[in-house]
């Protein structure tokens, strides 16, 4: 199982990642998050090891690539999707943990893109945008070996509520810049 972690708010992320590793999960992280996790001795791959290129455009493009979004979006039971994933070397990512930086620090594109992709494919991917959900996810993984579909759906719903709120915050920020 593979988890992609890219968080602005680092609250509880080290402990969460350690728990995932103890449960046998592979951790992939964006550069800043990877640095924090490695400092805490959590074995971590950087996103660029998966998508084949470093952050570019001053860090504006880090996580958007077929290797990341494809790993989140493909239907695990669809034979055509399976063949295409294999053809292009896309390995599934089973969990996304991300939260977005505030619009005044820069408009986050990659985080919402990953979260929305994972939420769209909630049947196969667990997505967490709220650190308060870390304990419950770990509890499910320890007790059941997986996060139940019903809870993955709740987490997906939270993503779309959060991204809608984030888009409104961006709009307010941009409108204030024009005034």
N, CA and C atoms as a LAMMPS dump frame, in Angstrom:
ITEM: TIMESTEP
0
ITEM: NUMBER OF ATOMS
537
ITEM: BOX BOUNDS ff ff ff
-5.0000000000000000e+02 5.0000000000000000e+02
-5.0000000000000000e+02 5.0000000000000000e+02
-5.0000000000000000e+02 5.0000000000000000e+02
ITEM: ATOMS id mol type element x y z
1 1 1 N 0.851 -1.174 0
2 1 2 C 0 0 0
3 1 3 C 0.905 1.249 0
4 2 1 N 0.453 2.264 -0.744
5 2 2 C 1.251 3.495 -0.862
6 2 3 C 0.412 4.703 -0.478
7 3 1 N 1.024 5.598 0.298
8 3 2 C 0.374 6.839 0.703
9 3 3 C 1.197 8.015 0.196
10 4 1 N 0.506 8.993 -0.357
11 4 2 C 1.132 10.227 -0.806
12 4 3 C 0.776 11.317 0.194
13 5 1 N 1.798 11.938 0.772
14 5 2 C 1.591 12.957 1.794
15 5 3 C 2.207 14.264 1.327
16 6 1 N 1.379 15.298 1.304
17 6 2 C 1.835 16.635 0.93
18 6 3 C 0.997 17.629 1.723
19 7 1 N 1.55 18.123 2.814
20 7 2 C 0.753 18.939 3.722
21 7 3 C 1.407 20.28 4.013
22 8 1 N 0.594 21.309 4.052
23 8 2 C 1.026 22.634 4.51
24 8 3 C 1.037 22.63 6.04
25 9 1 N -0.076 22.174 6.618
26 9 2 C -0.206 22.075 8.077
27 9 3 C 0.396 20.735 8.499
28 10 1 N 1.534 20.796 9.151
29 10 2 C 2.27 19.573 9.51
30 10 3 C 1.794 18.942 10.823
31 11 1 N 0.749 19.489 11.431
32 11 2 C 0.245 18.978 12.709
33 11 3 C -0.029 17.472 12.628
34 12 1 N 0.645 16.72 13.47
35 12 2 C 0.401 15.285 13.594
36 12 3 C 0.886 14.42 12.445
37 13 1 N 1.523 15.018 11.443
38 13 2 C 1.863 14.234 10.247
39 13 3 C 2.989 13.233 10.509
40 14 1 N 3.949 13.605 11.343
41 14 2 C 5.063 12.681 11.617
42 14 3 C 4.536 11.428 12.305
43 15 1 N 3.709 11.606 13.313
44 15 2 C 3.155 10.467 14.043
45 15 3 C 2.291 9.603 13.122
46 16 1 N 1.49 10.259 12.288
47 16 2 C 0.628 9.528 11.357
48 16 3 C 1.472 8.709 10.379
49 17 1 N 2.493 9.333 9.806
50 17 2 C 3.351 8.638 8.845
51 17 3 C 4.093 7.475 9.507
52 18 1 N 4.539 7.672 10.737
53 18 2 C 5.209 6.577 11.461
54 18 3 C 4.266 5.391 11.637
55 19 1 N 3.021 5.693 11.986
56 19 2 C 2.023 4.617 12.15
57 19 3 C 1.801 3.885 10.827
58 20 1 N 1.695 4.643 9.732
59 20 2 C 1.523 4.001 8.422
60 20 3 C 2.705 3.089 8.101
61 21 1 N 3.922 3.578 8.335
62 21 2 C 5.115 2.769 8.061
63 21 3 C 5.103 1.486 8.894
64 22 1 N 4.72 1.601 10.171
65 22 2 C 4.661 0.415 11.038
66 22 3 C 3.65 -0.602 10.51
67 23 1 N 2.636 -0.108 9.806
68 23 2 C 1.63 -0.991 9.218
69 23 3 C 2.034 -1.484 7.825
70 24 1 N 3.237 -1.114 7.396
71 24 2 C 3.767 -1.617 6.13
72 24 3 C 3.515 -0.737 4.912
73 25 1 N 3.054 0.473 5.13
74 25 2 C 2.786 1.373 4.013
75 25 3 C 4.072 2.018 3.507
76 26 1 N 4.143 2.213 2.205
77 26 2 C 5.202 3.003 1.592
78 26 3 C 4.749 4.465 1.621
79 27 1 N 5.657 5.365 1.949
80 27 2 C 5.334 6.784 2.018
81 27 3 C 6.01 7.516 0.861
82 28 1 N 5.208 8.292 0.159
83 28 2 C 5.684 9.207 -0.881
84 28 3 C 5.308 10.594 -0.379
85 29 1 N 6.211 11.562 -0.535
86 29 2 C 5.897 12.899 -0.035
87 29 3 C 6.479 13.981 -0.937
88 30 1 N 5.824 15.127 -0.922
89 30 2 C 6.376 16.289 -1.6
90 30 3 C 7.644 16.703 -0.86
91 31 1 N 8.474 17.484 -1.506
92 31 2 C 9.816 17.779 -0.987
93 31 3 C 9.806 18.313 0.443
94 32 1 N 8.985 19.312 0.739
95 32 2 C 8.947 19.904 2.082
96 32 3 C 8.474 18.918 3.129
97 33 1 N 7.445 18.164 2.796
98 33 2 C 6.932 17.162 3.727
99 33 3 C 7.945 16.032 3.895
100 34 1 N 8.578 15.625 2.806
101 34 2 C 9.596 14.563 2.876
102 34 3 C 10.738 14.961 3.806
103 35 1 N 11.134 16.212 3.736
104 35 2 C 12.231 16.699 4.591
105 35 3 C 11.874 16.538 6.074
106 36 1 N 10.652 16.916 6.428
107 36 2 C 10.182 16.8 7.819
108 36 3 C 10.13 15.328 8.24
109 37 1 N 9.595 14.49 7.368
110 37 2 C 9.468 13.064 7.698
111 37 3 C 10.833 12.399 7.822
112 38 1 N 11.744 12.703 6.921
113 38 2 C 13.085 12.112 6.994
114 38 3 C 13.825 12.548 8.249
115 39 1 N 13.646 13.816 8.613
116 39 2 C 14.278 14.313 9.841
117 39 3 C 13.802 13.512 11.044
118 40 1 N 12.537 13.05 10.983
119 40 2 C 11.962 12.241 12.068
120 40 3 C 12.22 10.744 11.855
121 41 1 N 13.093 10.416 10.899
122 41 2 C 13.492 9.022 10.63
123 41 3 C 12.359 8.168 10.046
124 42 1 N 11.476 8.808 9.258
125 42 2 C 10.419 8.077 8.56
126 42 3 C 10.893 7.868 7.127
127 43 1 N 11.056 6.609 6.727
128 43 2 C 11.503 6.298 5.367
129 43 3 C 10.476 6.844 4.377
130 44 1 N 10.976 7.668 3.447
131 44 2 C 10.097 8.395 2.543
132 44 3 C 10.722 8.512 1.161
133 45 1 N 9.905 8.322 0.128
134 45 2 C 10.301 8.633 -1.244
135 45 3 C 9.753 10.008 -1.58
136 46 1 N 10.508 10.762 -2.38
137 46 2 C 9.984 12.057 -2.832
138 46 3 C 9.149 11.864 -4.087
139 47 1 N 8.196 12.749 -4.276
140 47 2 C 7.309 12.707 -5.441
141 47 3 C 8.117 12.612 -6.723
142 48 1 N 9.222 13.339 -6.8
143 48 2 C 10.005 13.335 -8.037
144 48 3 C 10.567 11.953 -8.373
145 49 1 N 10.697 11.082 -7.387
146 49 2 C 11.117 9.704 -7.663
147 49 3 C 10.006 8.925 -8.362
148 50 1 N 8.781 9.372 -8.203
149 50 2 C 7.633 8.706 -8.81
150 50 3 C 7.315 9.313 -10.169
151 51 1 N 7.277 10.648 -10.251
152 51 2 C 6.855 11.263 -11.507
153 51 3 C 8.011 11.583 -12.456
154 52 1 N 9.253 11.434 -11.99
155 52 2 C 10.394 11.559 -12.883
156 52 3 C 10.91 12.969 -13.114
157 53 1 N 10.388 13.957 -12.404
158 53 2 C 10.947 15.297 -12.537
159 53 3 C 10.842 16.05 -11.213
160 54 1 N 11.794 16.964 -10.993
161 54 2 C 11.778 17.727 -9.739
162 54 3 C 10.703 18.813 -9.787
163 55 1 N 10.435 19.458 -8.655
164 55 2 C 9.532 20.612 -8.691
165 55 3 C 10.068 21.641 -9.689
166 56 1 N 9.173 22.199 -10.493
167 56 2 C 9.589 23.187 -11.491
168 56 3 C 8.755 24.451 -11.355
169 57 1 N 9.156 25.464 -12.081
170 57 2 C 8.481 26.766 -12.058
171 57 3 C 8.437 27.337 -10.643
172 58 1 N 9.575 27.281 -9.968
173 58 2 C 9.649 27.821 -8.615
174 58 3 C 8.783 27.066 -7.627
175 59 1 N 8.559 25.78 -7.885
176 59 2 C 7.74 24.95 -6.991
177 59 3 C 6.264 24.956 -7.337
178 60 1 N 5.88 25.661 -8.405
179 60 2 C 4.461 25.695 -8.79
180 60 3 C 3.973 24.341 -9.284
181 61 1 N 4.874 23.534 -9.829
182 61 2 C 4.468 22.222 -10.336
183 61 3 C 5.317 21.152 -9.669
184 62 1 N 4.653 20.382 -8.799
185 62 2 C 5.341 19.32 -8.065
186 62 3 C 4.625 17.984 -8.221
187 63 1 N 3.33 18.005 -8.071
188 63 2 C 2.591 16.743 -7.939
189 63 3 C 1.651 16.45 -9.105
190 64 1 N 1.496 17.374 -10.019
191 64 2 C 0.585 17.112 -11.132
192 64 3 C 1.35 16.407 -12.246
193 65 1 N 0.998 15.159 -12.479
194 65 2 C 1.617 14.354 -13.533
195 65 3 C 0.771 13.099 -13.719
196 66 1 N 0.892 12.439 -14.857
197 66 2 C 0.165 11.172 -15.04
198 66 3 C 0.56 10.116 -14.005
199 67 1 N 1.824 10.167 -13.538
200 67 2 C 2.284 9.163 -12.573
201 67 3 C 1.596 9.338 -11.222
202 68 1 N 1.196 10.564 -10.899
203 68 2 C 0.521 10.813 -9.627
204 68 3 C -0.991 10.755 -9.818
205 69 1 N -1.519 11.627 -10.652
206 69 2 C -2.986 11.647 -10.828
207 69 3 C -3.492 10.329 -11.408
208 70 1 N -2.741 9.746 -12.332
209 70 2 C -3.132 8.439 -12.888
210 70 3 C -3.171 7.366 -11.811
211 71 1 N -2.198 7.427 -10.891
212 71 2 C -2.136 6.459 -9.786
213 71 3 C -3.315 6.599 -8.845
214 72 1 N -3.918 7.787 -8.828
215 72 2 C -5.084 8.037 -7.98
216 72 3 C -6.39 7.737 -8.691
217 73 1 N -6.429 7.999 -9.984
218 73 2 C -7.7 7.972 -10.713
219 73 3 C -8.09 6.638 -11.339
220 74 1 N -7.113 5.794 -11.658
221 74 2 C -7.519 4.628 -12.442
222 74 3 C -8.382 3.662 -11.634
223 75 1 N -9.359 3.115 -12.334
224 75 2 C -10.309 2.164 -11.748
225 75 3 C -9.603 0.819 -11.623
226 76 1 N -9.361 0.395 -10.405
227 76 2 C -8.582 -0.815 -10.131
228 76 3 C -9.227 -2.093 -10.684
229 77 1 N -10.531 -2.056 -10.937
230 77 2 C -11.217 -3.257 -11.438
231 77 3 C -11.457 -3.221 -12.943
232 78 1 N -11.134 -2.122 -13.588
233 78 2 C -11.334 -1.964 -15.026
234 78 3 C -10.111 -2.519 -15.759
235 79 1 N -10.309 -3.571 -16.559
236 79 2 C -9.194 -4.242 -17.254
237 79 3 C -8.426 -3.284 -18.159
238 80 1 N -9.148 -2.405 -18.859
239 80 2 C -8.491 -1.438 -19.74
240 80 3 C -7.624 -0.479 -18.914
241 81 1 N -8.15 -0.018 -17.798
242 81 2 C -7.362 0.865 -16.925
243 81 3 C -6.118 0.134 -16.411
244 82 1 N -6.282 -1.125 -16.039
245 82 2 C -5.148 -1.912 -15.536
246 82 3 C -4.053 -2.021 -16.606
247 83 1 N -4.466 -2.289 -17.847
248 83 2 C -3.497 -2.405 -18.953
249 83 3 C -2.787 -1.081 -19.205
250 84 1 N -3.561 0.009 -19.179
251 84 2 C -2.952 1.32 -19.408
252 84 3 C -1.992 1.684 -18.277
253 85 1 N -2.369 1.395 -17.051
254 85 2 C -1.487 1.681 -15.913
255 85 3 C -0.185 0.906 -16.068
256 86 1 N -0.288 -0.349 -16.438
257 86 2 C 0.907 -1.177 -16.621
258 86 3 C 1.763 -0.639 -17.769
259 87 1 N 1.113 -0.309 -18.879
260 87 2 C 1.82 0.21 -20.059
261 87 3 C 2.63 1.458 -19.727
262 88 1 N 2.07 2.339 -18.908
263 88 2 C 2.729 3.601 -18.601
264 88 3 C 3.47 3.593 -17.265
265 89 1 N 3.575 2.424 -16.638
266 89 2 C 4.328 2.304 -15.392
267 89 3 C 3.702 3.052 -14.224
268 90 1 N 2.372 3.084 -14.209
269 90 2 C 1.651 3.78 -13.148
270 90 3 C 1.259 2.781 -12.065
271 91 1 N 1.791 2.987 -10.872
272 91 2 C 1.462 2.125 -9.735
273 91 3 C 0.426 2.815 -8.864
274 92 1 N -0.538 2.081 -8.348
275 92 2 C -1.599 2.702 -7.548
276 92 3 C -1.068 3.42 -6.312
277 93 1 N -1.711 4.527 -6.015
278 93 2 C -1.527 5.211 -4.736
279 93 3 C -2.851 5.038 -4.008
280 94 1 N -2.789 4.498 -2.797
281 94 2 C -3.983 4.079 -2.067
282 94 3 C -4.488 5.09 -1.052
283 95 1 N -3.667 6.101 -0.783
284 95 2 C -4.07 7.123 0.19
285 95 3 C -3.401 8.448 -0.174
286 96 1 N -4.154 9.516 -0.033
287 96 2 C -3.61 10.864 -0.183
288 96 3 C -3.893 11.609 1.11
289 97 1 N -2.851 12.238 1.621
290 97 2 C -2.979 13.069 2.813
291 97 3 C -2.469 14.445 2.407
292 98 1 N -3.372 15.404 2.349
293 98 2 C -2.924 16.742 1.974
294 98 3 C -3.833 17.798 2.578
295 99 1 N -3.255 18.949 2.76
296 99 2 C -4.037 20.131 3.092
297 99 3 C -3.382 21.28 2.353
298 100 1 N -4.091 22.355 2.211
299 100 2 C -3.699 23.396 1.275
300 100 3 C -3.116 24.607 1.992
301 101 1 N -2.162 25.246 1.322
302 101 2 C -1.641 26.465 1.927
303 101 3 C -2.613 27.614 1.693
304 102 1 N -2.601 28.613 2.577
305 102 2 C -3.553 29.722 2.474
306 102 3 C -3.354 30.505 1.177
307 103 1 N -4.442 31.009 0.58
308 103 2 C -4.33 31.752 -0.68
309 103 3 C -3.341 32.914 -0.619
310 104 1 N -3.219 33.558 0.534
311 104 2 C -2.286 34.687 0.644
312 104 3 C -0.824 34.245 0.54
313 105 1 N -0.566 32.942 0.713
314 105 2 C 0.793 32.393 0.563
315 105 3 C 1.005 31.855 -0.849
316 106 1 N -0.047 31.824 -1.648
317 106 2 C 0.006 31.294 -3.006
318 106 3 C -1.165 30.368 -3.221
319 107 1 N -1.708 30.384 -4.403
320 107 2 C -2.878 29.562 -4.688
321 107 3 C -2.417 28.126 -4.942
322 108 1 N -2.863 27.213 -4.101
323 108 2 C -2.481 25.799 -4.174
324 108 3 C -3.276 25.132 -5.296
325 109 1 N -2.573 24.586 -6.244
326 109 2 C -3.209 23.875 -7.363
327 109 3 C -3.048 22.365 -7.185
328 110 1 N -1.837 21.928 -6.857
329 110 2 C -1.549 20.5 -6.754
330 110 3 C -2.313 19.794 -5.649
331 111 1 N -2.369 20.417 -4.461
332 111 2 C -3.073 19.8 -3.331
333 111 3 C -4.534 19.534 -3.645
334 112 1 N -5.287 20.564 -4.052
335 112 2 C -6.685 20.321 -4.404
336 112 3 C -6.86 19.336 -5.563
337 113 1 N -5.93 19.361 -6.515
338 113 2 C -6.014 18.428 -7.648
339 113 3 C -5.883 16.987 -7.16
340 114 1 N -4.875 16.737 -6.316
341 114 2 C -4.689 15.381 -5.767
342 114 3 C -5.87 14.966 -4.917
343 115 1 N -6.327 15.881 -4.055
344 115 2 C -7.44 15.554 -3.159
345 115 3 C -8.703 15.233 -3.958
346 116 1 N -8.995 16.035 -4.966
347 116 2 C -10.187 15.807 -5.787
348 116 3 C -10.069 14.49 -6.568
349 117 1 N -8.882 14.213 -7.116
350 117 2 C -8.686 12.96 -7.851
351 117 3 C -8.907 11.763 -6.927
352 118 1 N -8.334 11.83 -5.739
353 118 2 C -8.485 10.74 -4.775
354 118 3 C -9.941 10.6 -4.342
355 119 1 N -10.605 11.745 -4.104
356 119 2 C -12.005 11.708 -3.668
357 119 3 C -12.901 11.143 -4.768
358 120 1 N -12.608 11.48 -6.006
359 120 2 C -13.395 10.933 -7.118
360 120 3 C -13.305 9.411 -7.124
361 121 1 N -12.148 8.887 -6.744
362 121 2 C -11.911 7.441 -6.787
363 121 3 C -11.933 6.835 -5.38
364 122 1 N -12.836 7.344 -4.531
365 122 2 C -12.895 6.931 -3.123
366 122 3 C -13.131 5.428 -2.946
367 123 1 N -13.624 4.758 -3.963
368 123 2 C -13.822 3.306 -3.834
369 123 3 C -12.49 2.587 -3.601
370 124 1 N -11.406 3.209 -4.08
371 124 2 C -10.092 2.579 -3.989
372 124 3 C -9.066 3.4 -3.212
373 125 1 N -9.35 4.686 -3.025
374 125 2 C -8.357 5.587 -2.448
375 125 3 C -8.942 6.294 -1.222
376 126 1 N -8.188 6.29 -0.148
377 126 2 C -8.546 7.035 1.056
378 126 3 C -7.91 8.41 0.94
379 127 1 N -8.685 9.458 1.192
380 127 2 C -8.144 10.811 1.115
381 127 3 C -8.428 11.551 2.417
382 128 1 N -7.38 12.175 2.946
383 128 2 C -7.5 12.879 4.228
384 128 3 C -7.045 14.322 4.033
385 129 1 N -7.953 15.257 4.324
386 129 2 C -7.616 16.678 4.243
387 129 3 C -7.686 17.354 5.611
388 130 1 N -8.002 16.595 6.634
389 130 2 C -8.147 17.14 7.982
390 130 3 C -7.342 16.281 8.96
391 131 1 N -6.334 16.867 9.623
392 131 2 C -5.527 16.098 10.585
393 131 3 C -6.354 15.417 11.673
394 132 1 N -7.546 15.919 11.942
395 132 2 C -8.396 15.293 12.963
396 132 3 C -8.831 13.884 12.548
397 133 1 N -8.709 13.561 11.257
398 133 2 C -9.103 12.229 10.78
399 133 3 C -7.977 11.197 10.859
400 134 1 N -6.75 11.618 11.158
401 134 2 C -5.636 10.678 11.229
402 134 3 C -5.894 9.538 12.215
403 135 1 N -6.299 9.826 13.452
404 135 2 C -6.484 8.728 14.416
405 135 3 C -7.528 7.704 13.965
406 136 1 N -8.611 8.167 13.393
407 136 2 C -9.67 7.241 12.981
408 136 3 C -9.195 6.336 11.847
409 137 1 N -8.461 6.921 10.896
410 137 2 C -7.931 6.122 9.786
411 137 3 C -6.962 5.072 10.319
412 138 1 N -6.062 5.469 11.199
413 138 2 C -5.108 4.507 11.779
414 138 3 C -5.858 3.415 12.539
415 139 1 N -6.873 3.798 13.283
416 139 2 C -7.663 2.817 14.023
417 139 3 C -8.289 1.782 13.078
418 140 1 N -8.885 2.251 11.985
419 140 2 C -9.46 1.322 11.002
420 140 3 C -8.386 0.397 10.434
421 141 1 N -7.244 0.958 10.09
422 141 2 C -6.179 0.146 9.503
423 141 3 C -5.673 -0.907 10.484
424 142 1 N -5.57 -0.542 11.746
425 142 2 C -5.097 -1.491 12.749
426 142 3 C -6.134 -2.582 13.018
427 143 1 N -7.393 -2.182 13.104
428 143 2 C -8.437 -3.148 13.462
429 143 3 C -8.922 -3.976 12.274
430 144 1 N -9.037 -3.358 11.105
431 144 2 C -9.666 -4.029 9.963
432 144 3 C -8.731 -4.242 8.785
433 145 1 N -7.57 -3.607 8.828
434 145 2 C -6.626 -3.728 7.72
435 145 3 C -6.943 -2.809 6.553
436 146 1 N -8.045 -2.08 6.65
437 146 2 C -8.419 -1.142 5.587
438 146 3 C -9.408 -0.127 6.154
439 147 1 N -9.6 0.928 5.396
440 147 2 C -10.576 1.942 5.766
441 147 3 C -11.88 1.567 5.058
442 148 1 N -12.971 1.411 5.807
443 148 2 C -14.229 0.993 5.187
444 148 3 C -14.714 1.981 4.121
445 149 1 N -15.374 1.449 3.118
446 149 2 C -15.91 2.253 2.022
447 149 3 C -16.781 3.394 2.538
448 150 1 N -17.613 3.13 3.522
449 150 2 C -18.5 4.178 4.046
450 150 3 C -17.707 5.35 4.625
451 151 1 N -16.577 5.065 5.263
452 151 2 C -15.761 6.148 5.817
453 151 3 C -14.971 6.842 4.711
454 152 1 N -14.507 6.095 3.719
455 152 2 C -13.826 6.722 2.583
456 152 3 C -14.768 7.696 1.874
457 153 1 N -16.054 7.346 1.785
458 153 2 C -17.039 8.242 1.185
459 153 3 C -17.191 9.515 2.026
460 154 1 N -17.214 9.375 3.346
461 154 2 C -17.291 10.566 4.218
462 154 3 C -16.068 11.458 4.026
463 155 1 N -14.903 10.832 3.917
464 155 2 C -13.685 11.608 3.699
465 155 3 C -13.711 12.301 2.336
466 156 1 N -14.24 11.627 1.32
467 156 2 C -14.355 12.222 -0.011
468 156 3 C -15.296 13.421 0.02
469 157 1 N -16.395 13.279 0.717
470 157 2 C -17.351 14.396 0.86
471 157 3 C -16.644 15.592 1.501
472 158 1 N -15.82 15.314 2.499
473 158 2 C -15.089 16.381 3.189
474 158 3 C -14.146 17.109 2.214
475 159 1 N -13.564 16.36 1.285
476 159 2 C -12.677 16.964 0.286
477 159 3 C -13.435 17.989 -0.544
478 160 1 N -14.609 17.596 -1.046
479 160 2 C -15.342 18.502 -1.924
480 160 3 C -15.871 19.712 -1.156
481 161 1 N -16.231 19.529 0.098
482 161 2 C -16.61 20.684 0.923
483 161 3 C -15.406 21.601 1.146
484 162 1 N -14.262 21 1.42
485 162 2 C -13.04 21.773 1.684
486 162 3 C -12.563 22.502 0.427
487 163 1 N -12.59 21.845 -0.723
488 163 2 C -12.13 22.508 -1.941
489 163 3 C -13.099 23.614 -2.36
490 164 1 N -14.391 23.429 -2.127
491 164 2 C -15.356 24.498 -2.424
492 164 3 C -15.068 25.711 -1.54
493 165 1 N -14.82 25.467 -0.268
494 165 2 C -14.495 26.547 0.669
495 165 3 C -13.172 27.215 0.27
496 166 1 N -12.209 26.409 -0.132
497 166 2 C -10.908 26.935 -0.553
498 166 3 C -11.059 27.822 -1.789
499 167 1 N -11.86 27.364 -2.759
500 167 2 C -12.091 28.168 -3.958
501 167 3 C -12.744 29.51 -3.612
502 168 1 N -13.675 29.502 -2.669
503 168 2 C -14.292 30.767 -2.227
504 168 3 C -13.245 31.673 -1.567
505 169 1 N -12.353 31.105 -0.788
506 169 2 C -11.294 31.892 -0.139
507 169 3 C -10.353 32.491 -1.19
508 170 1 N -10.051 31.724 -2.214
509 170 2 C -9.211 32.233 -3.304
510 170 3 C -9.914 33.398 -3.998
511 171 1 N -11.187 33.218 -4.284
512 171 2 C -11.957 34.272 -4.944
513 171 3 C -11.952 35.552 -4.109
514 172 1 N -12.192 35.424 -2.804
515 172 2 C -12.164 36.596 -1.913
516 172 3 C -10.774 37.259 -1.939
517 173 1 N -9.749 36.455 -1.897
518 173 2 C -8.376 36.968 -1.927
519 173 3 C -8.123 37.744 -3.221
520 174 1 N -8.521 37.184 -4.351
521 174 2 C -8.317 37.841 -5.645
522 174 3 C -9.16 39.115 -5.742
523 175 1 N -10.389 39.046 -5.274
524 175 2 C -11.237 40.243 -5.314
525 175 3 C -10.652 41.368 -4.461
526 176 1 N -10.079 41.028 -3.31
527 176 2 C -9.46 42.037 -2.449
528 176 3 C -8.217 42.645 -3.102
529 177 1 N -7.534 41.886 -3.931
530 177 2 C -6.349 42.39 -4.635
531 177 3 C -6.733 43.41 -5.699
532 178 1 N -7.937 43.257 -6.265
533 178 2 C -8.381 44.148 -7.336
534 178 3 C -8.91 45.47 -6.806
535 179 1 N -9.35 45.474 -5.545
536 179 2 C -10.029 46.644 -4.993
537 179 3 C -9.157 47.714 -4.485
